Amino acid sequence: MGMNFVRYGAKSFLLIALPSMGGPSELFPVNYGFPLWVVYAVWVVVLLLLYPACLWFARLKQRRNDWWLTYL
């Protein structure tokens, strides 16, 4: 949604269901969406950003045996 806001601006169609989910297709631009390579690039960036946090949390769970950590 953030990338669509940057691409299209504050448009009313950003807050309704997509045409693939039953939304009205006439409200959306013809070329709505992003190419597959952009989706993969965003996926790689998110993966690289989340990896240090996941690694830190895994090491925290190894170091400590608090009962509440088993629920996370």
CHARMM internal coordinates of N, CA and C (Angstrom, degrees):
IC EDIT
DIST 1 N 1 CA 1.4419
DIST 1 CA 1 C 1.5292
ANGL 1 N 1 CA 1 C 110.27
DIST 1 C 2 N 1.3162
ANGL 1 CA 1 C 2 N 115.94
DIHE 1 N 1 CA 1 C 2 N -38.57
DIST 2 N 2 CA 1.4559
ANGL 1 C 2 N 2 CA 119.58
DIHE 1 CA 1 C 2 N 2 CA 178.23
DIST 2 CA 2 C 1.5167
ANGL 2 N 2 CA 2 C 112.48
DIHE 1 C 2 N 2 CA 2 C -63.08
DIST 2 C 3 N 1.3299
ANGL 2 CA 2 C 3 N 116.54
DIHE 2 N 2 CA 2 C 3 N -42.43
DIST 3 N 3 CA 1.4562
ANGL 2 C 3 N 3 CA 119.68
DIHE 2 CA 2 C 3 N 3 CA 178.69
DIST 3 CA 3 C 1.5283
ANGL 3 N 3 CA 3 C 111.27
DIHE 2 C 3 N 3 CA 3 C -66.60
DIST 3 C 4 N 1.3325
ANGL 3 CA 3 C 4 N 116.75
DIHE 3 N 3 CA 3 C 4 N -36.59
DIST 4 N 4 CA 1.4653
ANGL 3 C 4 N 4 CA 119.75
DIHE 3 CA 3 C 4 N 4 CA 176.74
DIST 4 CA 4 C 1.5178
ANGL 4 N 4 CA 4 C 111.34
DIHE 3 C 4 N 4 CA 4 C -67.36
DIST 4 C 5 N 1.3234
ANGL 4 CA 4 C 5 N 117.76
DIHE 4 N 4 CA 4 C 5 N -34.81
DIST 5 N 5 CA 1.4601
ANGL 4 C 5 N 5 CA 120.93
DIHE 4 CA 4 C 5 N 5 CA 176.96
DIST 5 CA 5 C 1.5251
ANGL 5 N 5 CA 5 C 110.46
DIHE 4 C 5 N 5 CA 5 C -64.45
DIST 5 C 6 N 1.3361
ANGL 5 CA 5 C 6 N 115.98
DIHE 5 N 5 CA 5 C 6 N -41.11
DIST 6 N 6 CA 1.4603
ANGL 5 C 6 N 6 CA 119.65
DIHE 5 CA 5 C 6 N 6 CA 178.36
DIST 6 CA 6 C 1.5318
ANGL 6 N 6 CA 6 C 110.18
DIHE 5 C 6 N 6 CA 6 C -67.14
DIST 6 C 7 N 1.3151
ANGL 6 CA 6 C 7 N 117.25
DIHE 6 N 6 CA 6 C 7 N -39.00
DIST 7 N 7 CA 1.4657
ANGL 6 C 7 N 7 CA 121.27
DIHE 6 CA 6 C 7 N 7 CA -176.38
DIST 7 CA 7 C 1.5293
ANGL 7 N 7 CA 7 C 112.75
DIHE 6 C 7 N 7 CA 7 C -74.79
DIST 7 C 8 N 1.3341
ANGL 7 CA 7 C 8 N 117.40
DIHE 7 N 7 CA 7 C 8 N -44.33
DIST 8 N 8 CA 1.4637
ANGL 7 C 8 N 8 CA 120.99
DIHE 7 CA 7 C 8 N 8 CA -172.66
DIST 8 CA 8 C 1.5207
ANGL 8 N 8 CA 8 C 114.12
DIHE 7 C 8 N 8 CA 8 C -106.35
DIST 8 C 9 N 1.3171
ANGL 8 CA 8 C 9 N 118.00
DIHE 8 N 8 CA 8 C 9 N -14.15
DIST 9 N 9 CA 1.4564
ANGL 8 C 9 N 9 CA 120.44
DIHE 8 CA 8 C 9 N 9 CA -175.75
DIST 9 CA 9 C 1.5211
ANGL 9 N 9 CA 9 C 111.19
DIHE 8 C 9 N 9 CA 9 C 84.27
DIST 9 C 10 N 1.3207
ANGL 9 CA 9 C 10 N 116.44
DIHE 9 N 9 CA 9 C 10 N -169.83
DIST 10 N 10 CA 1.4751
ANGL 9 C 10 N 10 CA 121.35
DIHE 9 CA 9 C 10 N 10 CA -178.37
DIST 10 CA 10 C 1.5228
ANGL 10 N 10 CA 10 C 109.05
DIHE 9 C 10 N 10 CA 10 C -81.08
DIST 10 C 11 N 1.2953
ANGL 10 CA 10 C 11 N 117.29
DIHE 10 N 10 CA 10 C 11 N 88.56
DIST 11 N 11 CA 1.4645
ANGL 10 C 11 N 11 CA 123.34
DIHE 10 CA 10 C 11 N 11 CA 179.78
DIST 11 CA 11 C 1.5210
ANGL 11 N 11 CA 11 C 109.22
DIHE 10 C 11 N 11 CA 11 C -110.53
DIST 11 C 12 N 1.3221
ANGL 11 CA 11 C 12 N 115.69
DIHE 11 N 11 CA 11 C 12 N 153.11
DIST 12 N 12 CA 1.4626
ANGL 11 C 12 N 12 CA 119.90
DIHE 11 CA 11 C 12 N 12 CA -176.71
DIST 12 CA 12 C 1.5236
ANGL 12 N 12 CA 12 C 112.22
DIHE 11 C 12 N 12 CA 12 C -70.33
DIST 12 C 13 N 1.3375
ANGL 12 CA 12 C 13 N 118.31
DIHE 12 N 12 CA 12 C 13 N -26.49
DIST 13 N 13 CA 1.4656
ANGL 12 C 13 N 13 CA 119.16
DIHE 12 CA 12 C 13 N 13 CA -177.27
DIST 13 CA 13 C 1.5191
ANGL 13 N 13 CA 13 C 113.18
DIHE 12 C 13 N 13 CA 13 C -72.18
DIST 13 C 14 N 1.3233
ANGL 13 CA 13 C 14 N 118.87
DIHE 13 N 13 CA 13 C 14 N -10.64
DIST 14 N 14 CA 1.4603
ANGL 13 C 14 N 14 CA 120.48
DIHE 13 CA 13 C 14 N 14 CA 179.73
DIST 14 CA 14 C 1.5255
ANGL 14 N 14 CA 14 C 112.49
DIHE 13 C 14 N 14 CA 14 C -72.07
DIST 14 C 15 N 1.3199
ANGL 14 CA 14 C 15 N 117.32
DIHE 14 N 14 CA 14 C 15 N -17.81
DIST 15 N 15 CA 1.4588
ANGL 14 C 15 N 15 CA 120.83
DIHE 14 CA 14 C 15 N 15 CA -176.12
DIST 15 CA 15 C 1.5252
ANGL 15 N 15 CA 15 C 113.79
DIHE 14 C 15 N 15 CA 15 C -105.46
DIST 15 C 16 N 1.3247
ANGL 15 CA 15 C 16 N 118.13
DIHE 15 N 15 CA 15 C 16 N 7.69
DIST 16 N 16 CA 1.4583
ANGL 15 C 16 N 16 CA 120.52
DIHE 15 CA 15 C 16 N 16 CA 178.15
DIST 16 CA 16 C 1.5264
ANGL 16 N 16 CA 16 C 109.12
DIHE 15 C 16 N 16 CA 16 C -114.25
DIST 16 C 17 N 1.3172
ANGL 16 CA 16 C 17 N 115.27
DIHE 16 N 16 CA 16 C 17 N 170.49
DIST 17 N 17 CA 1.4674
ANGL 16 C 17 N 17 CA 120.56
DIHE 16 CA 16 C 17 N 17 CA -178.15
DIST 17 CA 17 C 1.5231
ANGL 17 N 17 CA 17 C 111.02
DIHE 16 C 17 N 17 CA 17 C -66.57
DIST 17 C 18 N 1.3133
ANGL 17 CA 17 C 18 N 115.55
DIHE 17 N 17 CA 17 C 18 N 145.76
DIST 18 N 18 CA 1.4603
ANGL 17 C 18 N 18 CA 121.52
DIHE 17 CA 17 C 18 N 18 CA 177.77
DIST 18 CA 18 C 1.5173
ANGL 18 N 18 CA 18 C 110.33
DIHE 17 C 18 N 18 CA 18 C -66.50
DIST 18 C 19 N 1.3312
ANGL 18 CA 18 C 19 N 117.64
DIHE 18 N 18 CA 18 C 19 N 155.78
DIST 19 N 19 CA 1.4632
ANGL 18 C 19 N 19 CA 119.37
DIHE 18 CA 18 C 19 N 19 CA 177.17
DIST 19 CA 19 C 1.5310
ANGL 19 N 19 CA 19 C 112.90
DIHE 18 C 19 N 19 CA 19 C -59.49
DIST 19 C 20 N 1.3203
ANGL 19 CA 19 C 20 N 117.31
DIHE 19 N 19 CA 19 C 20 N -32.53
DIST 20 N 20 CA 1.4672
ANGL 19 C 20 N 20 CA 119.57
DIHE 19 CA 19 C 20 N 20 CA 178.12
DIST 20 CA 20 C 1.5266
ANGL 20 N 20 CA 20 C 111.92
DIHE 19 C 20 N 20 CA 20 C -69.76
DIST 20 C 21 N 1.3333
ANGL 20 CA 20 C 21 N 116.99
DIHE 20 N 20 CA 20 C 21 N -13.35
DIST 21 N 21 CA 1.4607
ANGL 20 C 21 N 21 CA 121.10
DIHE 20 CA 20 C 21 N 21 CA 178.87
DIST 21 CA 21 C 1.5307
ANGL 21 N 21 CA 21 C 110.92
DIHE 20 C 21 N 21 CA 21 C -110.84
DIST 21 C 22 N 1.3253
ANGL 21 CA 21 C 22 N 117.55
DIHE 21 N 21 CA 21 C 22 N 17.38
DIST 22 N 22 CA 1.4585
ANGL 21 C 22 N 22 CA 121.22
DIHE 21 CA 21 C 22 N 22 CA 175.84
DIST 22 CA 22 C 1.5139
ANGL 22 N 22 CA 22 C 114.89
DIHE 21 C 22 N 22 CA 22 C 99.50
DIST 22 C 23 N 1.3134
ANGL 22 CA 22 C 23 N 118.19
DIHE 22 N 22 CA 22 C 23 N 4.24
DIST 23 N 23 CA 1.4575
ANGL 22 C 23 N 23 CA 121.23
DIHE 22 CA 22 C 23 N 23 CA 178.63
DIST 23 CA 23 C 1.5226
ANGL 23 N 23 CA 23 C 111.38
DIHE 22 C 23 N 23 CA 23 C -77.02
DIST 23 C 24 N 1.3201
ANGL 23 CA 23 C 24 N 116.65
DIHE 23 N 23 CA 23 C 24 N 163.86
DIST 24 N 24 CA 1.4723
ANGL 23 C 24 N 24 CA 119.77
DIHE 23 CA 23 C 24 N 24 CA -179.19
DIST 24 CA 24 C 1.5282
ANGL 24 N 24 CA 24 C 111.47
DIHE 23 C 24 N 24 CA 24 C -72.77
DIST 24 C 25 N 1.3108
ANGL 24 CA 24 C 25 N 117.10
DIHE 24 N 24 CA 24 C 25 N 120.76
DIST 25 N 25 CA 1.4668
ANGL 24 C 25 N 25 CA 120.92
DIHE 24 CA 24 C 25 N 25 CA -175.43
DIST 25 CA 25 C 1.5238
ANGL 25 N 25 CA 25 C 112.59
DIHE 24 C 25 N 25 CA 25 C -74.28
DIST 25 C 26 N 1.3172
ANGL 25 CA 25 C 26 N 118.69
DIHE 25 N 25 CA 25 C 26 N -20.03
DIST 26 N 26 CA 1.4636
ANGL 25 C 26 N 26 CA 119.89
DIHE 25 CA 25 C 26 N 26 CA -178.46
DIST 26 CA 26 C 1.5258
ANGL 26 N 26 CA 26 C 112.78
DIHE 25 C 26 N 26 CA 26 C -72.43
DIST 26 C 27 N 1.3178
ANGL 26 CA 26 C 27 N 118.99
DIHE 26 N 26 CA 26 C 27 N -15.18
DIST 27 N 27 CA 1.4584
ANGL 26 C 27 N 27 CA 121.62
DIHE 26 CA 26 C 27 N 27 CA 178.33
DIST 27 CA 27 C 1.5263
ANGL 27 N 27 CA 27 C 113.29
DIHE 26 C 27 N 27 CA 27 C -83.91
DIST 27 C 28 N 1.3150
ANGL 27 CA 27 C 28 N 116.69
DIHE 27 N 27 CA 27 C 28 N -16.36
DIST 28 N 28 CA 1.4646
ANGL 27 C 28 N 28 CA 121.69
DIHE 27 CA 27 C 28 N 28 CA -175.74
DIST 28 CA 28 C 1.5258
ANGL 28 N 28 CA 28 C 110.63
DIHE 27 C 28 N 28 CA 28 C -97.08
DIST 28 C 29 N 1.3315
ANGL 28 CA 28 C 29 N 117.37
DIHE 28 N 28 CA 28 C 29 N 147.20
DIST 29 N 29 CA 1.4666
ANGL 28 C 29 N 29 CA 119.54
DIHE 28 CA 28 C 29 N 29 CA 175.26
DIST 29 CA 29 C 1.5250
ANGL 29 N 29 CA 29 C 111.20
DIHE 28 C 29 N 29 CA 29 C -64.53
DIST 29 C 30 N 1.3142
ANGL 29 CA 29 C 30 N 115.82
DIHE 29 N 29 CA 29 C 30 N 158.77
DIST 30 N 30 CA 1.4723
ANGL 29 C 30 N 30 CA 120.57
DIHE 29 CA 29 C 30 N 30 CA -177.69
DIST 30 CA 30 C 1.5217
ANGL 30 N 30 CA 30 C 110.98
DIHE 29 C 30 N 30 CA 30 C -62.29
DIST 30 C 31 N 1.3085
ANGL 30 CA 30 C 31 N 118.21
DIHE 30 N 30 CA 30 C 31 N -40.73
DIST 31 N 31 CA 1.4658
ANGL 30 C 31 N 31 CA 121.81
DIHE 30 CA 30 C 31 N 31 CA -177.23
DIST 31 CA 31 C 1.5249
ANGL 31 N 31 CA 31 C 111.67
DIHE 30 C 31 N 31 CA 31 C -98.61
DIST 31 C 32 N 1.3168
ANGL 31 CA 31 C 32 N 118.25
DIHE 31 N 31 CA 31 C 32 N 36.16
DIST 32 N 32 CA 1.4643
ANGL 31 C 32 N 32 CA 121.85
DIHE 31 CA 31 C 32 N 32 CA -178.30
DIST 32 CA 32 C 1.5184
ANGL 32 N 32 CA 32 C 109.80
DIHE 31 C 32 N 32 CA 32 C -65.83
DIST 32 C 33 N 1.3140
ANGL 32 CA 32 C 33 N 115.76
DIHE 32 N 32 CA 32 C 33 N 138.39
DIST 33 N 33 CA 1.4559
ANGL 32 C 33 N 33 CA 121.53
DIHE 32 CA 32 C 33 N 33 CA 178.08
DIST 33 CA 33 C 1.5158
ANGL 33 N 33 CA 33 C 111.85
DIHE 32 C 33 N 33 CA 33 C 109.68
DIST 33 C 34 N 1.3171
ANGL 33 CA 33 C 34 N 115.10
DIHE 33 N 33 CA 33 C 34 N -172.86
DIST 34 N 34 CA 1.4554
ANGL 33 C 34 N 34 CA 121.94
DIHE 33 CA 33 C 34 N 34 CA -177.31
DIST 34 CA 34 C 1.5156
ANGL 34 N 34 CA 34 C 109.38
DIHE 33 C 34 N 34 CA 34 C -128.18
DIST 34 C 35 N 1.3336
ANGL 34 CA 34 C 35 N 116.97
DIHE 34 N 34 CA 34 C 35 N 153.42
DIST 35 N 35 CA 1.4678
ANGL 34 C 35 N 35 CA 119.76
DIHE 34 CA 34 C 35 N 35 CA 175.31
DIST 35 CA 35 C 1.5300
ANGL 35 N 35 CA 35 C 110.74
DIHE 34 C 35 N 35 CA 35 C -66.49
DIST 35 C 36 N 1.3133
ANGL 35 CA 35 C 36 N 114.96
DIHE 35 N 35 CA 35 C 36 N 161.75
DIST 36 N 36 CA 1.4603
ANGL 35 C 36 N 36 CA 120.34
DIHE 35 CA 35 C 36 N 36 CA -176.97
DIST 36 CA 36 C 1.5169
ANGL 36 N 36 CA 36 C 112.03
DIHE 35 C 36 N 36 CA 36 C -62.22
DIST 36 C 37 N 1.3262
ANGL 36 CA 36 C 37 N 118.60
DIHE 36 N 36 CA 36 C 37 N -35.24
DIST 37 N 37 CA 1.4549
ANGL 36 C 37 N 37 CA 120.08
DIHE 36 CA 36 C 37 N 37 CA -179.37
DIST 37 CA 37 C 1.5193
ANGL 37 N 37 CA 37 C 111.25
DIHE 36 C 37 N 37 CA 37 C -65.03
DIST 37 C 38 N 1.3222
ANGL 37 CA 37 C 38 N 118.46
DIHE 37 N 37 CA 37 C 38 N -31.39
DIST 38 N 38 CA 1.4697
ANGL 37 C 38 N 38 CA 121.32
DIHE 37 CA 37 C 38 N 38 CA 177.01
DIST 38 CA 38 C 1.5247
ANGL 38 N 38 CA 38 C 109.81
DIHE 37 C 38 N 38 CA 38 C -69.21
DIST 38 C 39 N 1.3166
ANGL 38 CA 38 C 39 N 116.83
DIHE 38 N 38 CA 38 C 39 N -40.34
DIST 39 N 39 CA 1.4707
ANGL 38 C 39 N 39 CA 120.75
DIHE 38 CA 38 C 39 N 39 CA 178.26
DIST 39 CA 39 C 1.5242
ANGL 39 N 39 CA 39 C 110.13
DIHE 38 C 39 N 39 CA 39 C -61.71
DIST 39 C 40 N 1.3253
ANGL 39 CA 39 C 40 N 116.62
DIHE 39 N 39 CA 39 C 40 N -44.05
DIST 40 N 40 CA 1.4658
ANGL 39 C 40 N 40 CA 119.87
DIHE 39 CA 39 C 40 N 40 CA 178.29
DIST 40 CA 40 C 1.5255
ANGL 40 N 40 CA 40 C 111.63
DIHE 39 C 40 N 40 CA 40 C -66.04
DIST 40 C 41 N 1.3244
ANGL 40 CA 40 C 41 N 117.64
DIHE 40 N 40 CA 40 C 41 N -38.55
DIST 41 N 41 CA 1.4656
ANGL 40 C 41 N 41 CA 120.40
DIHE 40 CA 40 C 41 N 41 CA 179.32
DIST 41 CA 41 C 1.5258
ANGL 41 N 41 CA 41 C 110.73
DIHE 40 C 41 N 41 CA 41 C -64.51
DIST 41 C 42 N 1.3170
ANGL 41 CA 41 C 42 N 117.36
DIHE 41 N 41 CA 41 C 42 N -42.40
DIST 42 N 42 CA 1.4704
ANGL 41 C 42 N 42 CA 120.51
DIHE 41 CA 41 C 42 N 42 CA 177.62
DIST 42 CA 42 C 1.5212
ANGL 42 N 42 CA 42 C 109.91
DIHE 41 C 42 N 42 CA 42 C -64.73
DIST 42 C 43 N 1.3316
ANGL 42 CA 42 C 43 N 117.10
DIHE 42 N 42 CA 42 C 43 N -39.86
DIST 43 N 43 CA 1.4570
ANGL 42 C 43 N 43 CA 120.98
DIHE 42 CA 42 C 43 N 43 CA 178.89
DIST 43 CA 43 C 1.5380
ANGL 43 N 43 CA 43 C 110.85
DIHE 42 C 43 N 43 CA 43 C -61.03
DIST 43 C 44 N 1.3201
ANGL 43 CA 43 C 44 N 117.18
DIHE 43 N 43 CA 43 C 44 N -43.07
DIST 44 N 44 CA 1.4718
ANGL 43 C 44 N 44 CA 120.85
DIHE 43 CA 43 C 44 N 44 CA 179.81
DIST 44 CA 44 C 1.5215
ANGL 44 N 44 CA 44 C 110.30
DIHE 43 C 44 N 44 CA 44 C -65.67
DIST 44 C 45 N 1.3253
ANGL 44 CA 44 C 45 N 117.81
DIHE 44 N 44 CA 44 C 45 N -42.13
DIST 45 N 45 CA 1.4686
ANGL 44 C 45 N 45 CA 120.85
DIHE 44 CA 44 C 45 N 45 CA 179.45
DIST 45 CA 45 C 1.5270
ANGL 45 N 45 CA 45 C 110.73
DIHE 44 C 45 N 45 CA 45 C -62.96
DIST 45 C 46 N 1.3261
ANGL 45 CA 45 C 46 N 117.53
DIHE 45 N 45 CA 45 C 46 N -44.67
DIST 46 N 46 CA 1.4692
ANGL 45 C 46 N 46 CA 120.59
DIHE 45 CA 45 C 46 N 46 CA 178.71
DIST 46 CA 46 C 1.5277
ANGL 46 N 46 CA 46 C 110.20
DIHE 45 C 46 N 46 CA 46 C -63.19
DIST 46 C 47 N 1.3144
ANGL 46 CA 46 C 47 N 116.78
DIHE 46 N 46 CA 46 C 47 N -40.96
DIST 47 N 47 CA 1.4635
ANGL 46 C 47 N 47 CA 120.78
DIHE 46 CA 46 C 47 N 47 CA 178.14
DIST 47 CA 47 C 1.5189
ANGL 47 N 47 CA 47 C 111.42
DIHE 46 C 47 N 47 CA 47 C -61.06
DIST 47 C 48 N 1.3262
ANGL 47 CA 47 C 48 N 116.79
DIHE 47 N 47 CA 47 C 48 N -44.76
DIST 48 N 48 CA 1.4627
ANGL 47 C 48 N 48 CA 120.59
DIHE 47 CA 47 C 48 N 48 CA 179.63
DIST 48 CA 48 C 1.5289
ANGL 48 N 48 CA 48 C 112.05
DIHE 47 C 48 N 48 CA 48 C -67.67
DIST 48 C 49 N 1.3182
ANGL 48 CA 48 C 49 N 117.77
DIHE 48 N 48 CA 48 C 49 N -32.56
DIST 49 N 49 CA 1.4621
ANGL 48 C 49 N 49 CA 120.40
DIHE 48 CA 48 C 49 N 49 CA 178.75
DIST 49 CA 49 C 1.5232
ANGL 49 N 49 CA 49 C 112.37
DIHE 48 C 49 N 49 CA 49 C -74.62
DIST 49 C 50 N 1.3274
ANGL 49 CA 49 C 50 N 117.57
DIHE 49 N 49 CA 49 C 50 N -33.54
DIST 50 N 50 CA 1.4616
ANGL 49 C 50 N 50 CA 120.66
DIHE 49 CA 49 C 50 N 50 CA -177.60
DIST 50 CA 50 C 1.5271
ANGL 50 N 50 CA 50 C 113.64
DIHE 49 C 50 N 50 CA 50 C -85.26
DIST 50 C 51 N 1.3228
ANGL 50 CA 50 C 51 N 117.85
DIHE 50 N 50 CA 50 C 51 N -21.07
DIST 51 N 51 CA 1.4603
ANGL 50 C 51 N 51 CA 120.20
DIHE 50 CA 50 C 51 N 51 CA -176.44
DIST 51 CA 51 C 1.5342
ANGL 51 N 51 CA 51 C 113.58
DIHE 50 C 51 N 51 CA 51 C -58.05
DIST 51 C 52 N 1.3400
ANGL 51 CA 51 C 52 N 120.52
DIHE 51 N 51 CA 51 C 52 N -46.18
DIST 52 N 52 CA 1.4757
ANGL 51 C 52 N 52 CA 118.72
DIHE 51 CA 51 C 52 N 52 CA 178.84
DIST 52 CA 52 C 1.5279
ANGL 52 N 52 CA 52 C 113.33
DIHE 51 C 52 N 52 CA 52 C -61.11
DIST 52 C 53 N 1.3228
ANGL 52 CA 52 C 53 N 117.55
DIHE 52 N 52 CA 52 C 53 N -38.35
DIST 53 N 53 CA 1.4689
ANGL 52 C 53 N 53 CA 119.79
DIHE 52 CA 52 C 53 N 53 CA 178.92
DIST 53 CA 53 C 1.5240
ANGL 53 N 53 CA 53 C 110.98
DIHE 52 C 53 N 53 CA 53 C -66.55
DIST 53 C 54 N 1.3199
ANGL 53 CA 53 C 54 N 117.09
DIHE 53 N 53 CA 53 C 54 N -40.49
DIST 54 N 54 CA 1.4698
ANGL 53 C 54 N 54 CA 120.21
DIHE 53 CA 53 C 54 N 54 CA 178.52
DIST 54 CA 54 C 1.5210
ANGL 54 N 54 CA 54 C 111.35
DIHE 53 C 54 N 54 CA 54 C -67.38
DIST 54 C 55 N 1.3103
ANGL 54 CA 54 C 55 N 116.89
DIHE 54 N 54 CA 54 C 55 N -38.89
DIST 55 N 55 CA 1.4674
ANGL 54 C 55 N 55 CA 121.09
DIHE 54 CA 54 C 55 N 55 CA 177.84
DIST 55 CA 55 C 1.5238
ANGL 55 N 55 CA 55 C 110.52
DIHE 54 C 55 N 55 CA 55 C -64.83
DIST 55 C 56 N 1.3245
ANGL 55 CA 55 C 56 N 116.98
DIHE 55 N 55 CA 55 C 56 N -42.89
DIST 56 N 56 CA 1.4596
ANGL 55 C 56 N 56 CA 120.68
DIHE 55 CA 55 C 56 N 56 CA 177.62
DIST 56 CA 56 C 1.5330
ANGL 56 N 56 CA 56 C 110.84
DIHE 55 C 56 N 56 CA 56 C -60.89
DIST 56 C 57 N 1.3187
ANGL 56 CA 56 C 57 N 117.32
DIHE 56 N 56 CA 56 C 57 N -44.52
DIST 57 N 57 CA 1.4598
ANGL 56 C 57 N 57 CA 120.29
DIHE 56 CA 56 C 57 N 57 CA -178.38
DIST 57 CA 57 C 1.5239
ANGL 57 N 57 CA 57 C 111.44
DIHE 56 C 57 N 57 CA 57 C -67.93
DIST 57 C 58 N 1.3206
ANGL 57 CA 57 C 58 N 118.09
DIHE 57 N 57 CA 57 C 58 N -36.88
DIST 58 N 58 CA 1.4677
ANGL 57 C 58 N 58 CA 120.54
DIHE 57 CA 57 C 58 N 58 CA 177.20
DIST 58 CA 58 C 1.5195
ANGL 58 N 58 CA 58 C 110.85
DIHE 57 C 58 N 58 CA 58 C -63.88
DIST 58 C 59 N 1.3206
ANGL 58 CA 58 C 59 N 116.67
DIHE 58 N 58 CA 58 C 59 N -40.93
DIST 59 N 59 CA 1.4653
ANGL 58 C 59 N 59 CA 119.58
DIHE 58 CA 58 C 59 N 59 CA 177.68
DIST 59 CA 59 C 1.5224
ANGL 59 N 59 CA 59 C 111.59
DIHE 58 C 59 N 59 CA 59 C -68.92
DIST 59 C 60 N 1.3098
ANGL 59 CA 59 C 60 N 117.65
DIHE 59 N 59 CA 59 C 60 N -34.71
DIST 60 N 60 CA 1.4644
ANGL 59 C 60 N 60 CA 121.01
DIHE 59 CA 59 C 60 N 60 CA 175.94
DIST 60 CA 60 C 1.5243
ANGL 60 N 60 CA 60 C 110.72
DIHE 59 C 60 N 60 CA 60 C -62.55
DIST 60 C 61 N 1.3295
ANGL 60 CA 60 C 61 N 117.04
DIHE 60 N 60 CA 60 C 61 N -43.24
DIST 61 N 61 CA 1.4619
ANGL 60 C 61 N 61 CA 120.46
DIHE 60 CA 60 C 61 N 61 CA 179.14
DIST 61 CA 61 C 1.5239
ANGL 61 N 61 CA 61 C 112.04
DIHE 60 C 61 N 61 CA 61 C -66.50
DIST 61 C 62 N 1.3315
ANGL 61 CA 61 C 62 N 117.74
DIHE 61 N 61 CA 61 C 62 N -28.99
DIST 62 N 62 CA 1.4597
ANGL 61 C 62 N 62 CA 120.70
DIHE 61 CA 61 C 62 N 62 CA 176.74
DIST 62 CA 62 C 1.5231
ANGL 62 N 62 CA 62 C 111.41
DIHE 61 C 62 N 62 CA 62 C -72.96
DIST 62 C 63 N 1.3317
ANGL 62 CA 62 C 63 N 116.20
DIHE 62 N 62 CA 62 C 63 N -36.85
DIST 63 N 63 CA 1.4697
ANGL 62 C 63 N 63 CA 120.49
DIHE 62 CA 62 C 63 N 63 CA -177.25
DIST 63 CA 63 C 1.5190
ANGL 63 N 63 CA 63 C 112.88
DIHE 62 C 63 N 63 CA 63 C -75.12
DIST 63 C 64 N 1.3058
ANGL 63 CA 63 C 64 N 117.27
DIHE 63 N 63 CA 63 C 64 N -37.50
DIST 64 N 64 CA 1.4628
ANGL 63 C 64 N 64 CA 120.75
DIHE 63 CA 63 C 64 N 64 CA -171.73
DIST 64 CA 64 C 1.5185
ANGL 64 N 64 CA 64 C 110.87
DIHE 63 C 64 N 64 CA 64 C -114.09
DIST 64 C 65 N 1.3049
ANGL 64 CA 64 C 65 N 115.85
DIHE 64 N 64 CA 64 C 65 N 150.36
DIST 65 N 65 CA 1.4584
ANGL 64 C 65 N 65 CA 121.79
DIHE 64 CA 64 C 65 N 65 CA 179.45
DIST 65 CA 65 C 1.5200
ANGL 65 N 65 CA 65 C 111.43
DIHE 64 C 65 N 65 CA 65 C -118.28
DIST 65 C 66 N 1.3088
ANGL 65 CA 65 C 66 N 117.44
DIHE 65 N 65 CA 65 C 66 N 34.44
DIST 66 N 66 CA 1.4652
ANGL 65 C 66 N 66 CA 120.46
DIHE 65 CA 65 C 66 N 66 CA 178.36
DIST 66 CA 66 C 1.5249
ANGL 66 N 66 CA 66 C 109.66
DIHE 65 C 66 N 66 CA 66 C -64.66
DIST 66 C 67 N 1.3210
ANGL 66 CA 66 C 67 N 115.36
DIHE 66 N 66 CA 66 C 67 N 142.16
DIST 67 N 67 CA 1.4592
ANGL 66 C 67 N 67 CA 120.07
DIHE 66 CA 66 C 67 N 67 CA -175.90
DIST 67 CA 67 C 1.5226
ANGL 67 N 67 CA 67 C 112.12
DIHE 66 C 67 N 67 CA 67 C -63.93
DIST 67 C 68 N 1.3195
ANGL 67 CA 67 C 68 N 117.87
DIHE 67 N 67 CA 67 C 68 N -33.32
DIST 68 N 68 CA 1.4609
ANGL 67 C 68 N 68 CA 119.99
DIHE 67 CA 67 C 68 N 68 CA -176.00
DIST 68 CA 68 C 1.5231
ANGL 68 N 68 CA 68 C 112.89
DIHE 67 C 68 N 68 CA 68 C -75.14
DIST 68 C 69 N 1.3293
ANGL 68 CA 68 C 69 N 117.41
DIHE 68 N 68 CA 68 C 69 N -18.21
DIST 69 N 69 CA 1.4609
ANGL 68 C 69 N 69 CA 119.96
DIHE 68 CA 68 C 69 N 69 CA 177.71
DIST 69 CA 69 C 1.5261
ANGL 69 N 69 CA 69 C 111.80
DIHE 68 C 69 N 69 CA 69 C -70.99
DIST 69 C 70 N 1.2958
ANGL 69 CA 69 C 70 N 117.80
DIHE 69 N 69 CA 69 C 70 N -21.97
DIST 70 N 70 CA 1.4700
ANGL 69 C 70 N 70 CA 119.67
DIHE 69 CA 69 C 70 N 70 CA 178.39
DIST 70 CA 70 C 1.5243
ANGL 70 N 70 CA 70 C 111.02
DIHE 69 C 70 N 70 CA 70 C -70.62
DIST 70 C 71 N 1.3229
ANGL 70 CA 70 C 71 N 118.45
DIHE 70 N 70 CA 70 C 71 N -18.90
DIST 71 N 71 CA 1.4627
ANGL 70 C 71 N 71 CA 121.95
DIHE 70 CA 70 C 71 N 71 CA -179.80
DIST 71 CA 71 C 1.5219
ANGL 71 N 71 CA 71 C 112.52
DIHE 70 C 71 N 71 CA 71 C -89.42
DIST 71 C 72 N 1.3267
ANGL 71 CA 71 C 72 N 118.46
DIHE 71 N 71 CA 71 C 72 N -5.57
DIST 72 N 72 CA 1.4631
ANGL 71 C 72 N 72 CA 121.43
DIHE 71 CA 71 C 72 N 72 CA -179.19
DIST 72 CA 72 C 1.5030
ANGL 72 N 72 CA 72 C 111.77
DIHE 71 C 72 N 72 CA 72 C -104.65
END
COOR INIT
IC SEED 1 N 1 CA 1 C
IC BUILD
